[in-house]
Amino acid sequence: MEKMKEPMSMLLVQIMGTGMMILSKIILSEGVSIFPLLAFRNLVGAVCVAPLAFSLERVASIPTKPFT
């Protein structure tokens, strides 16, 4: 399973990118301007990444005592 981690993550990134392109094409064909689309896409991305960033930063900032 460990050998499949990298190819599966690459496949997931490609699927998500393709989904974003398809959704963007559908939204733009409905008549929405490009600027609100970009703003909402960045907002959704920030909301999705923020919990991960906060949790990783909290773990990195926990002080550790050296073994004596």
PDB file of N, H, CA, C and O in Angstrom:
ATOM      1  N   MET A   1       0.819  -1.198   0.000  1.00  0.00           N
ATOM      2  CA  MET A   1       0.000   0.000   0.000  1.00  0.00           C
ATOM      3  C   MET A   1       0.864   1.264   0.000  1.00  0.00           C
ATOM      4  O   MET A   1       0.477   2.296  -0.550  1.00  0.00           O
ATOM      5  N   GLU A   2       2.032   1.166   0.622  1.00  0.00           N
ATOM      6  H   GLU A   2       2.346   0.328   1.069  1.00  0.00           H
ATOM      7  CA  GLU A   2       2.922   2.330   0.706  1.00  0.00           C
ATOM      8  C   GLU A   2       3.418   2.743  -0.685  1.00  0.00           C
ATOM      9  O   GLU A   2       3.623   3.930  -0.941  1.00  0.00           O
ATOM     10  N   LYS A   3       3.610   1.773  -1.582  1.00  0.00           N
ATOM     11  H   LYS A   3       3.444   0.809  -1.374  1.00  0.00           H
ATOM     12  CA  LYS A   3       4.077   2.088  -2.928  1.00  0.00           C
ATOM     13  C   LYS A   3       3.005   2.779  -3.753  1.00  0.00           C
ATOM     14  O   LYS A   3       3.321   3.444  -4.740  1.00  0.00           O
ATOM     15  N   MET A   4       1.758   2.637  -3.374  1.00  0.00           N
ATOM     16  H   MET A   4       1.501   2.097  -2.572  1.00  0.00           H
ATOM     17  CA  MET A   4       0.656   3.232  -4.122  1.00  0.00           C
ATOM     18  C   MET A   4       0.304   4.636  -3.648  1.00  0.00           C
ATOM     19  O   MET A   4      -0.537   5.303  -4.252  1.00  0.00           O
ATOM     20  N   LYS A   5       0.940   5.087  -2.575  1.00  0.00           N
ATOM     21  H   LYS A   5       1.623   4.546  -2.085  1.00  0.00           H
ATOM     22  CA  LYS A   5       0.588   6.394  -2.006  1.00  0.00           C
ATOM     23  C   LYS A   5       0.862   7.543  -2.981  1.00  0.00           C
ATOM     24  O   LYS A   5      -0.001   8.399  -3.178  1.00  0.00           O
ATOM     25  N   GLU A   6       2.036   7.572  -3.585  1.00  0.00           N
ATOM     26  H   GLU A   6       2.736   6.876  -3.425  1.00  0.00           H
ATOM     27  CA  GLU A   6       2.380   8.662  -4.498  1.00  0.00           C
ATOM     28  C   GLU A   6       1.536   8.654  -5.768  1.00  0.00           C
ATOM     29  O   GLU A   6       0.998   9.699  -6.135  1.00  0.00           O
ATOM     30  N   PRO A   7       1.397   7.507  -6.461  1.00  0.00           N
ATOM     31  CA  PRO A   7       0.555   7.537  -7.668  1.00  0.00           C
ATOM     32  C   PRO A   7      -0.905   7.884  -7.374  1.00  0.00           C
ATOM     33  O   PRO A   7      -1.545   8.574  -8.167  1.00  0.00           O
ATOM     34  N   MET A   8      -1.432   7.420  -6.256  1.00  0.00           N
ATOM     35  H   MET A   8      -0.912   6.860  -5.612  1.00  0.00           H
ATOM     36  CA  MET A   8      -2.821   7.720  -5.921  1.00  0.00           C
ATOM     37  C   MET A   8      -2.995   9.202  -5.608  1.00  0.00           C
ATOM     38  O   MET A   8      -4.014   9.790  -5.969  1.00  0.00           O
ATOM     39  N   SER A   9      -2.013   9.815  -4.939  1.00  0.00           N
ATOM     40  H   SER A   9      -1.185   9.337  -4.646  1.00  0.00           H
ATOM     41  CA  SER A   9      -2.120  11.243  -4.648  1.00  0.00           C
ATOM     42  C   SER A   9      -2.011  12.061  -5.943  1.00  0.00           C
ATOM     43  O   SER A   9      -2.695  13.073  -6.092  1.00  0.00           O
ATOM     44  N   MET A  10      -1.164  11.631  -6.871  1.00  0.00           N
ATOM     45  H   MET A  10      -0.608  10.809  -6.750  1.00  0.00           H
ATOM     46  CA  MET A  10      -1.063  12.326  -8.159  1.00  0.00           C
ATOM     47  C   MET A  10      -2.369  12.207  -8.937  1.00  0.00           C
ATOM     48  O   MET A  10      -2.809  13.169  -9.567  1.00  0.00           O
ATOM     49  N   LEU A  11      -2.987  11.034  -8.894  1.00  0.00           N
ATOM     50  H   LEU A  11      -2.630  10.252  -8.383  1.00  0.00           H
ATOM     51  CA  LEU A  11      -4.261  10.835  -9.574  1.00  0.00           C
ATOM     52  C   LEU A  11      -5.353  11.698  -8.949  1.00  0.00           C
ATOM     53  O   LEU A  11      -6.181  12.263  -9.665  1.00  0.00           O
ATOM     54  N   LEU A  12      -5.363  11.805  -7.628  1.00  0.00           N
ATOM     55  H   LEU A  12      -4.691  11.346  -7.046  1.00  0.00           H
ATOM     56  CA  LEU A  12      -6.345  12.628  -6.936  1.00  0.00           C
ATOM     57  C   LEU A  12      -6.195  14.102  -7.312  1.00  0.00           C
ATOM     58  O   LEU A  12      -7.193  14.793  -7.517  1.00  0.00           O
ATOM     59  N   VAL A  13      -4.972  14.580  -7.402  1.00  0.00           N
ATOM     60  H   VAL A  13      -4.161  14.019  -7.235  1.00  0.00           H
ATOM     61  CA  VAL A  13      -4.732  15.978  -7.798  1.00  0.00           C
ATOM     62  C   VAL A  13      -5.227  16.217  -9.223  1.00  0.00           C
ATOM     63  O   VAL A  13      -5.832  17.252  -9.500  1.00  0.00           O
ATOM     64  N   GLN A  14      -4.977  15.273 -10.127  1.00  0.00           N
ATOM     65  H   GLN A  14      -4.485  14.432  -9.902  1.00  0.00           H
ATOM     66  CA  GLN A  14      -5.432  15.422 -11.506  1.00  0.00           C
ATOM     67  C   GLN A  14      -6.956  15.417 -11.600  1.00  0.00           C
ATOM     68  O   GLN A  14      -7.535  16.189 -12.364  1.00  0.00           O
ATOM     69  N   ILE A  15      -7.606  14.551 -10.826  1.00  0.00           N
ATOM     70  H   ILE A  15      -7.136  13.923 -10.205  1.00  0.00           H
ATOM     71  CA  ILE A  15      -9.070  14.485 -10.837  1.00  0.00           C
ATOM     72  C   ILE A  15      -9.664  15.780 -10.292  1.00  0.00           C
ATOM     73  O   ILE A  15     -10.632  16.303 -10.844  1.00  0.00           O
ATOM     74  N   MET A  16      -9.086  16.296  -9.211  1.00  0.00           N
ATOM     75  H   MET A  16      -8.299  15.872  -8.763  1.00  0.00           H
ATOM     76  CA  MET A  16      -9.595  17.542  -8.635  1.00  0.00           C
ATOM     77  C   MET A  16      -9.384  18.715  -9.592  1.00  0.00           C
ATOM     78  O   MET A  16     -10.266  19.563  -9.727  1.00  0.00           O
ATOM     79  N   GLY A  17      -8.245  18.776 -10.247  1.00  0.00           N
ATOM     80  H   GLY A  17      -7.529  18.087 -10.138  1.00  0.00           H
ATOM     81  CA  GLY A  17      -7.984  19.844 -11.214  1.00  0.00           C
ATOM     82  C   GLY A  17      -8.934  19.782 -12.398  1.00  0.00           C
ATOM     83  O   GLY A  17      -9.421  20.812 -12.865  1.00  0.00           O
ATOM     84  N   THR A  18      -9.198  18.578 -12.882  1.00  0.00           N
ATOM     85  H   THR A  18      -8.803  17.741 -12.503  1.00  0.00           H
ATOM     86  CA  THR A  18     -10.136  18.412 -13.984  1.00  0.00           C
ATOM     87  C   THR A  18     -11.544  18.812 -13.563  1.00  0.00           C
ATOM     88  O   THR A  18     -12.269  19.446 -14.331  1.00  0.00           O
ATOM     89  N   GLY A  19     -11.928  18.446 -12.353  1.00  0.00           N
ATOM     90  H   GLY A  19     -11.339  17.931 -11.730  1.00  0.00           H
ATOM     91  CA  GLY A  19     -13.243  18.834 -11.844  1.00  0.00           C
ATOM     92  C   GLY A  19     -13.384  20.340 -11.735  1.00  0.00           C
ATOM     93  O   GLY A  19     -14.435  20.896 -12.053  1.00  0.00           O
ATOM     94  N   MET A  20     -12.324  21.000 -11.285  1.00  0.00           N
ATOM     95  H   MET A  20     -11.471  20.547 -11.027  1.00  0.00           H
ATOM     96  CA  MET A  20     -12.359  22.462 -11.195  1.00  0.00           C
ATOM     97  C   MET A  20     -12.516  23.097 -12.572  1.00  0.00           C
ATOM     98  O   MET A  20     -13.266  24.059 -12.738  1.00  0.00           O
ATOM     99  N   MET A  21     -11.806  22.555 -13.556  1.00  0.00           N
ATOM    100  H   MET A  21     -11.197  21.773 -13.422  1.00  0.00           H
ATOM    101  CA  MET A  21     -11.918  23.110 -14.914  1.00  0.00           C
ATOM    102  C   MET A  21     -13.315  22.912 -15.486  1.00  0.00           C
ATOM    103  O   MET A  21     -13.865  23.819 -16.111  1.00  0.00           O
ATOM    104  N   ILE A  22     -13.889  21.738 -15.278  1.00  0.00           N
ATOM    105  H   ILE A  22     -13.443  21.001 -14.770  1.00  0.00           H
ATOM    106  CA  ILE A  22     -15.235  21.466 -15.791  1.00  0.00           C
ATOM    107  C   ILE A  22     -16.256  22.371 -15.110  1.00  0.00           C
ATOM    108  O   ILE A  22     -17.113  22.951 -15.777  1.00  0.00           O
ATOM    109  N   LEU A  23     -16.169  22.493 -13.783  1.00  0.00           N
ATOM    110  H   LEU A  23     -15.474  22.021 -13.241  1.00  0.00           H
ATOM    111  CA  LEU A  23     -17.099  23.368 -13.071  1.00  0.00           C
ATOM    112  C   LEU A  23     -16.935  24.825 -13.490  1.00  0.00           C
ATOM    113  O   LEU A  23     -17.924  25.543 -13.627  1.00  0.00           O
ATOM    114  N   SER A  24     -15.699  25.266 -13.693  1.00  0.00           N
ATOM    115  H   SER A  24     -14.895  24.682 -13.581  1.00  0.00           H
ATOM    116  CA  SER A  24     -15.467  26.640 -14.138  1.00  0.00           C
ATOM    117  C   SER A  24     -16.078  26.875 -15.510  1.00  0.00           C
ATOM    118  O   SER A  24     -16.682  27.921 -15.748  1.00  0.00           O
ATOM    119  N   LYS A  25     -15.928  25.914 -16.413  1.00  0.00           N
ATOM    120  H   LYS A  25     -15.438  25.065 -16.219  1.00  0.00           H
ATOM    121  CA  LYS A  25     -16.500  26.046 -17.755  1.00  0.00           C
ATOM    122  C   LYS A  25     -18.023  26.126 -17.689  1.00  0.00           C
ATOM    123  O   LYS A  25     -18.633  26.932 -18.391  1.00  0.00           O
ATOM    124  N   ILE A  26     -18.638  25.293 -16.850  1.00  0.00           N
ATOM    125  H   ILE A  26     -18.142  24.638 -16.279  1.00  0.00           H
ATOM    126  CA  ILE A  26     -20.097  25.308 -16.711  1.00  0.00           C
ATOM    127  C   ILE A  26     -20.561  26.650 -16.141  1.00  0.00           C
ATOM    128  O   ILE A  26     -21.520  27.243 -16.636  1.00  0.00           O
ATOM    129  N   ILE A  27     -19.875  27.122 -15.101  1.00  0.00           N
ATOM    130  H   ILE A  27     -19.096  26.640 -14.699  1.00  0.00           H
ATOM    131  CA  ILE A  27     -20.269  28.388 -14.466  1.00  0.00           C
ATOM    132  C   ILE A  27     -20.100  29.555 -15.427  1.00  0.00           C
ATOM    133  O   ILE A  27     -20.965  30.428 -15.499  1.00  0.00           O
ATOM    134  N   LEU A  28     -18.993  29.580 -16.165  1.00  0.00           N
ATOM    135  H   LEU A  28     -18.290  28.871 -16.106  1.00  0.00           H
ATOM    136  CA  LEU A  28     -18.765  30.675 -17.114  1.00  0.00           C
ATOM    137  C   LEU A  28     -19.748  30.632 -18.274  1.00  0.00           C
ATOM    138  O   LEU A  28     -20.130  31.680 -18.796  1.00  0.00           O
ATOM    139  N   SER A  29     -20.163  29.438 -18.687  1.00  0.00           N
ATOM    140  H   SER A  29     -19.853  28.587 -18.263  1.00  0.00           H
ATOM    141  CA  SER A  29     -21.133  29.351 -19.785  1.00  0.00           C
ATOM    142  C   SER A  29     -22.524  29.802 -19.346  1.00  0.00           C
ATOM    143  O   SER A  29     -23.366  30.131 -20.182  1.00  0.00           O
ATOM    144  N   GLU A  30     -22.766  29.819 -18.023  1.00  0.00           N
ATOM    145  H   GLU A  30     -22.082  29.552 -17.344  1.00  0.00           H
ATOM    146  CA  GLU A  30     -24.042  30.309 -17.498  1.00  0.00           C
ATOM    147  C   GLU A  30     -24.103  31.836 -17.484  1.00  0.00           C
ATOM    148  O   GLU A  30     -25.179  32.409 -17.314  1.00  0.00           O
ATOM    149  N   GLY A  31     -22.964  32.496 -17.660  1.00  0.00           N
ATOM    150  H   GLY A  31     -22.089  32.031 -17.798  1.00  0.00           H
ATOM    151  CA  GLY A  31     -22.959  33.946 -17.749  1.00  0.00           C
ATOM    152  C   GLY A  31     -22.340  34.654 -16.555  1.00  0.00           C
ATOM    153  O   GLY A  31     -22.406  35.881 -16.467  1.00  0.00           O
ATOM    154  N   VAL A  32     -21.748  33.918 -15.644  1.00  0.00           N
ATOM    155  H   VAL A  32     -21.694  32.922 -15.715  1.00  0.00           H
ATOM    156  CA  VAL A  32     -21.102  34.538 -14.488  1.00  0.00           C
ATOM    157  C   VAL A  32     -19.783  35.161 -14.936  1.00  0.00           C
ATOM    158  O   VAL A  32     -19.070  34.588 -15.759  1.00  0.00           O
ATOM    159  N   SER A  33     -19.465  36.322 -14.399  1.00  0.00           N
ATOM    160  H   SER A  33     -20.044  36.788 -13.730  1.00  0.00           H
ATOM    161  CA  SER A  33     -18.214  36.989 -14.727  1.00  0.00           C
ATOM    162  C   SER A  33     -17.034  36.219 -14.121  1.00  0.00           C
ATOM    163  O   SER A  33     -17.189  35.484 -13.145  1.00  0.00           O
ATOM    164  N   ILE A  34     -15.872  36.402 -14.714  1.00  0.00           N
ATOM    165  H   ILE A  34     -15.747  36.999 -15.506  1.00  0.00           H
ATOM    166  CA  ILE A  34     -14.684  35.682 -14.267  1.00  0.00           C
ATOM    167  C   ILE A  34     -14.207  36.128 -12.885  1.00  0.00           C
ATOM    168  O   ILE A  34     -13.663  35.316 -12.136  1.00  0.00           O
ATOM    169  N   PHE A  35     -14.398  37.393 -12.534  1.00  0.00           N
ATOM    170  H   PHE A  35     -14.839  38.053 -13.143  1.00  0.00           H
ATOM    171  CA  PHE A  35     -13.868  37.909 -11.272  1.00  0.00           C
ATOM    172  C   PHE A  35     -14.577  37.335 -10.043  1.00  0.00           C
ATOM    173  O   PHE A  35     -13.899  36.955  -9.088  1.00  0.00           O
ATOM    174  N   PRO A  36     -15.908  37.254 -10.024  1.00  0.00           N
ATOM    175  CA  PRO A  36     -16.542  36.587  -8.873  1.00  0.00           C
ATOM    176  C   PRO A  36     -16.175  35.103  -8.785  1.00  0.00           C
ATOM    177  O   PRO A  36     -16.035  34.556  -7.690  1.00  0.00           O
ATOM    178  N   LEU A  37     -16.020  34.457  -9.944  1.00  0.00           N
ATOM    179  H   LEU A  37     -16.133  34.901 -10.833  1.00  0.00           H
ATOM    180  CA  LEU A  37     -15.627  33.047  -9.945  1.00  0.00           C
ATOM    181  C   LEU A  37     -14.261  32.873  -9.284  1.00  0.00           C
ATOM    182  O   LEU A  37     -14.079  31.979  -8.458  1.00  0.00           O
ATOM    183  N   LEU A  38     -13.311  33.717  -9.644  1.00  0.00           N
ATOM    184  H   LEU A  38     -13.459  34.443 -10.315  1.00  0.00           H
ATOM    185  CA  LEU A  38     -11.972  33.633  -9.052  1.00  0.00           C
ATOM    186  C   LEU A  38     -12.004  33.946  -7.557  1.00  0.00           C
ATOM    187  O   LEU A  38     -11.317  33.296  -6.769  1.00  0.00           O
ATOM    188  N   ALA A  39     -12.795  34.932  -7.171  1.00  0.00           N
ATOM    189  H   ALA A  39     -13.353  35.460  -7.811  1.00  0.00           H
ATOM    190  CA  ALA A  39     -12.893  35.291  -5.752  1.00  0.00           C
ATOM    191  C   ALA A  39     -13.471  34.143  -4.930  1.00  0.00           C
ATOM    192  O   ALA A  39     -12.938  33.802  -3.875  1.00  0.00           O
ATOM    193  N   PHE A  40     -14.558  33.549  -5.412  1.00  0.00           N
ATOM    194  H   PHE A  40     -14.991  33.826  -6.270  1.00  0.00           H
ATOM    195  CA  PHE A  40     -15.166  32.442  -4.671  1.00  0.00           C
ATOM    196  C   PHE A  40     -14.270  31.220  -4.659  1.00  0.00           C
ATOM    197  O   PHE A  40     -14.230  30.498  -3.663  1.00  0.00           O
ATOM    198  N   ARG A  41     -13.547  30.969  -5.748  1.00  0.00           N
ATOM    199  H   ARG A  41     -13.579  31.555  -6.558  1.00  0.00           H
ATOM    200  CA  ARG A  41     -12.637  29.820  -5.794  1.00  0.00           C
ATOM    201  C   ARG A  41     -11.513  29.989  -4.781  1.00  0.00           C
ATOM    202  O   ARG A  41     -11.148  29.036  -4.093  1.00  0.00           O
ATOM    203  N   ASN A  42     -10.961  31.196  -4.685  1.00  0.00           N
ATOM    204  H   ASN A  42     -11.257  31.971  -5.244  1.00  0.00           H
ATOM    205  CA  ASN A  42      -9.905  31.449  -3.702  1.00  0.00           C
ATOM    206  C   ASN A  42     -10.442  31.377  -2.278  1.00  0.00           C
ATOM    207  O   ASN A  42      -9.760  30.879  -1.382  1.00  0.00           O
ATOM    208  N   LEU A  43     -11.652  31.868  -2.065  1.00  0.00           N
ATOM    209  H   LEU A  43     -12.206  32.273  -2.792  1.00  0.00           H
ATOM    210  CA  LEU A  43     -12.265  31.808  -0.741  1.00  0.00           C
ATOM    211  C   LEU A  43     -12.492  30.361  -0.305  1.00  0.00           C
ATOM    212  O   LEU A  43     -12.189  30.004   0.833  1.00  0.00           O
ATOM    213  N   VAL A  44     -13.014  29.542  -1.187  1.00  0.00           N
ATOM    214  H   VAL A  44     -13.260  29.832  -2.111  1.00  0.00           H
ATOM    215  CA  VAL A  44     -13.242  28.127  -0.857  1.00  0.00           C
ATOM    216  C   VAL A  44     -11.913  27.427  -0.591  1.00  0.00           C
ATOM    217  O   VAL A  44     -11.818  26.617   0.331  1.00  0.00           O
ATOM    218  N   GLY A  45     -10.904  27.722  -1.372  1.00  0.00           N
ATOM    219  H   GLY A  45     -10.981  28.380  -2.121  1.00  0.00           H
ATOM    220  CA  GLY A  45      -9.589  27.135  -1.149  1.00  0.00           C
ATOM    221  C   GLY A  45      -9.007  27.515   0.198  1.00  0.00           C
ATOM    222  O   GLY A  45      -8.431  26.673   0.888  1.00  0.00           O
ATOM    223  N   ALA A  46      -9.153  28.777   0.580  1.00  0.00           N
ATOM    224  H   ALA A  46      -9.621  29.461   0.020  1.00  0.00           H
ATOM    225  CA  ALA A  46      -8.638  29.234   1.871  1.00  0.00           C
ATOM    226  C   ALA A  46      -9.381  28.576   3.028  1.00  0.00           C
ATOM    227  O   ALA A  46      -8.769  28.193   4.026  1.00  0.00           O
ATOM    228  N   VAL A  47     -10.695  28.443   2.894  1.00  0.00           N
ATOM    229  H   VAL A  47     -11.191  28.754   2.083  1.00  0.00           H
ATOM    230  CA  VAL A  47     -11.492  27.814   3.956  1.00  0.00           C
ATOM    231  C   VAL A  47     -11.133  26.336   4.088  1.00  0.00           C
ATOM    232  O   VAL A  47     -11.138  25.800   5.196  1.00  0.00           O
ATOM    233  N   CYS A  48     -10.826  25.678   2.987  1.00  0.00           N
ATOM    234  H   CYS A  48     -10.823  26.114   2.087  1.00  0.00           H
ATOM    235  CA  CYS A  48     -10.470  24.256   3.039  1.00  0.00           C
ATOM    236  C   CYS A  48      -9.068  24.027   3.605  1.00  0.00           C
ATOM    237  O   CYS A  48      -8.835  23.024   4.279  1.00  0.00           O
ATOM    238  N   VAL A  49      -8.149  24.926   3.345  1.00  0.00           N
ATOM    239  H   VAL A  49      -8.338  25.741   2.797  1.00  0.00           H
ATOM    240  CA  VAL A  49      -6.759  24.738   3.777  1.00  0.00           C
ATOM    241  C   VAL A  49      -6.516  25.262   5.192  1.00  0.00           C
ATOM    242  O   VAL A  49      -5.612  24.779   5.874  1.00  0.00           O
ATOM    243  N   ALA A  50      -7.294  26.225   5.640  1.00  0.00           N
ATOM    244  H   ALA A  50      -8.028  26.617   5.086  1.00  0.00           H
ATOM    245  CA  ALA A  50      -7.052  26.868   6.932  1.00  0.00           C
ATOM    246  C   ALA A  50      -7.049  25.896   8.108  1.00  0.00           C
ATOM    247  O   ALA A  50      -6.137  25.986   8.930  1.00  0.00           O
ATOM    248  N   PRO A  51      -8.001  24.973   8.250  1.00  0.00           N
ATOM    249  CA  PRO A  51      -7.939  24.055   9.400  1.00  0.00           C
ATOM    250  C   PRO A  51      -6.672  23.209   9.425  1.00  0.00           C
ATOM    251  O   PRO A  51      -6.101  22.970  10.489  1.00  0.00           O
ATOM    252  N   LEU A  52      -6.235  22.758   8.260  1.00  0.00           N
ATOM    253  H   LEU A  52      -6.699  22.952   7.395  1.00  0.00           H
ATOM    254  CA  LEU A  52      -5.005  21.975   8.189  1.00  0.00           C
ATOM    255  C   LEU A  52      -3.805  22.819   8.596  1.00  0.00           C
ATOM    256  O   LEU A  52      -2.942  22.352   9.340  1.00  0.00           O
ATOM    257  N   ALA A  53      -3.743  24.048   8.120  1.00  0.00           N
ATOM    258  H   ALA A  53      -4.444  24.427   7.515  1.00  0.00           H
ATOM    259  CA  ALA A  53      -2.622  24.931   8.446  1.00  0.00           C
ATOM    260  C   ALA A  53      -2.593  25.251   9.945  1.00  0.00           C
ATOM    261  O   ALA A  53      -1.527  25.236  10.562  1.00  0.00           O
ATOM    262  N   PHE A  54      -3.759  25.539  10.529  1.00  0.00           N
ATOM    263  H   PHE A  54      -4.625  25.551  10.027  1.00  0.00           H
ATOM    264  CA  PHE A  54      -3.803  25.845  11.957  1.00  0.00           C
ATOM    265  C   PHE A  54      -3.404  24.644  12.795  1.00  0.00           C
ATOM    266  O   PHE A  54      -2.677  24.800  13.776  1.00  0.00           O
ATOM    267  N   SER A  55      -3.859  23.449  12.436  1.00  0.00           N
ATOM    268  H   SER A  55      -4.449  23.322  11.639  1.00  0.00           H
ATOM    269  CA  SER A  55      -3.524  22.272  13.233  1.00  0.00           C
ATOM    270  C   SER A  55      -2.041  21.935  13.115  1.00  0.00           C
ATOM    271  O   SER A  55      -1.412  21.579  14.112  1.00  0.00           O
ATOM    272  N   LEU A  56      -1.475  22.040  11.922  1.00  0.00           N
ATOM    273  H   LEU A  56      -1.986  22.329  11.112  1.00  0.00           H
ATOM    274  CA  LEU A  56      -0.052  21.750  11.769  1.00  0.00           C
ATOM    275  C   LEU A  56       0.807  22.796  12.470  1.00  0.00           C
ATOM    276  O   LEU A  56       1.851  22.466  13.033  1.00  0.00           O
ATOM    277  N   GLU A  57       0.379  24.042  12.442  1.00  0.00           N
ATOM    278  H   GLU A  57      -0.470  24.310  11.985  1.00  0.00           H
ATOM    279  CA  GLU A  57       1.143  25.099  13.113  1.00  0.00           C
ATOM    280  C   GLU A  57       1.080  24.929  14.624  1.00  0.00           C
ATOM    281  O   GLU A  57       2.058  25.206  15.319  1.00  0.00           O
ATOM    282  N   ARG A  58      -0.051  24.479  15.137  1.00  0.00           N
ATOM    283  H   ARG A  58      -0.846  24.255  14.573  1.00  0.00           H
ATOM    284  CA  ARG A  58      -0.184  24.266  16.574  1.00  0.00           C
ATOM    285  C   ARG A  58       0.742  23.143  17.039  1.00  0.00           C
ATOM    286  O   ARG A  58       1.371  23.253  18.091  1.00  0.00           O
ATOM    287  N   VAL A  59       0.829  22.072  16.266  1.00  0.00           N
ATOM    288  H   VAL A  59       0.318  21.983  15.411  1.00  0.00           H
ATOM    289  CA  VAL A  59       1.701  20.955  16.618  1.00  0.00           C
ATOM    290  C   VAL A  59       3.158  21.400  16.561  1.00  0.00           C
ATOM    291  O   VAL A  59       3.953  20.998  17.411  1.00  0.00           O
ATOM    292  N   ALA A  60       3.522  22.209  15.592  1.00  0.00           N
ATOM    293  H   ALA A  60       2.876  22.536  14.902  1.00  0.00           H
ATOM    294  CA  ALA A  60       4.907  22.661  15.446  1.00  0.00           C
ATOM    295  C   ALA A  60       5.303  23.640  16.544  1.00  0.00           C
ATOM    296  O   ALA A  60       6.488  23.765  16.852  1.00  0.00           O
ATOM    297  N   SER A  61       4.337  24.337  17.143  1.00  0.00           N
ATOM    298  H   SER A  61       3.374  24.236  16.893  1.00  0.00           H
ATOM    299  CA  SER A  61       4.684  25.353  18.136  1.00  0.00           C
ATOM    300  C   SER A  61       4.649  24.827  19.571  1.00  0.00           C
ATOM    301  O   SER A  61       4.906  25.594  20.499  1.00  0.00           O
ATOM    302  N   ILE A  62       4.342  23.549  19.783  1.00  0.00           N
ATOM    303  H   ILE A  62       4.133  22.926  19.029  1.00  0.00           H
ATOM    304  CA  ILE A  62       4.330  22.992  21.138  1.00  0.00           C
ATOM    305  C   ILE A  62       5.769  22.879  21.615  1.00  0.00           C
ATOM    306  O   ILE A  62       6.590  22.228  20.969  1.00  0.00           O
ATOM    307  N   PRO A  63       6.076  23.509  22.743  1.00  0.00           N
ATOM    308  CA  PRO A  63       7.462  23.421  23.234  1.00  0.00           C
ATOM    309  C   PRO A  63       7.778  22.007  23.728  1.00  0.00           C
ATOM    310  O   PRO A  63       6.954  21.365  24.379  1.00  0.00           O
ATOM    311  N   THR A  64       8.948  21.551  23.416  1.00  0.00           N
ATOM    312  H   THR A  64       9.617  22.073  22.888  1.00  0.00           H
ATOM    313  CA  THR A  64       9.377  20.230  23.870  1.00  0.00           C
ATOM    314  C   THR A  64      10.575  20.394  24.792  1.00  0.00           C
ATOM    315  O   THR A  64      11.423  21.262  24.583  1.00  0.00           O
ATOM    316  N   LYS A  65      10.633  19.558  25.803  1.00  0.00           N
ATOM    317  H   LYS A  65       9.944  18.853  25.973  1.00  0.00           H
ATOM    318  CA  LYS A  65      11.749  19.589  26.748  1.00  0.00           C
ATOM    319  C   LYS A  65      12.781  18.540  26.342  1.00  0.00           C
ATOM    320  O   LYS A  65      12.431  17.407  26.011  1.00  0.00           O
ATOM    321  N   PRO A  66      14.033  18.922  26.372  1.00  0.00           N
ATOM    322  CA  PRO A  66      15.071  17.932  26.014  1.00  0.00           C
ATOM    323  C   PRO A  66      15.193  16.877  27.112  1.00  0.00           C
ATOM    324  O   PRO A  66      14.955  17.150  28.288  1.00  0.00           O
ATOM    325  N   PHE A  67      15.566  15.673  26.701  1.00  0.00           N
ATOM    326  H   PHE A  67      15.759  15.451  25.746  1.00  0.00           H
ATOM    327  CA  PHE A  67      15.783  14.604  27.678  1.00  0.00           C
ATOM    328  C   PHE A  67      17.088  14.870  28.422  1.00  0.00           C
ATOM    329  O   PHE A  67      18.119  15.162  27.815  1.00  0.00           O
ATOM    330  N   THR A  68      17.024  14.764  29.731  1.00  0.00           N
ATOM    331  H   THR A  68      16.187  14.527  30.224  1.00  0.00           H
ATOM    332  CA  THR A  68      18.252  14.977  30.521  1.00  0.00           C
ATOM    333  C   THR A  68      18.578  13.772  31.331  1.00  0.00           C
ATOM    334  O   THR A  68      19.573  13.766  32.056  1.00  0.00           O
TER     335      THR A  68
END
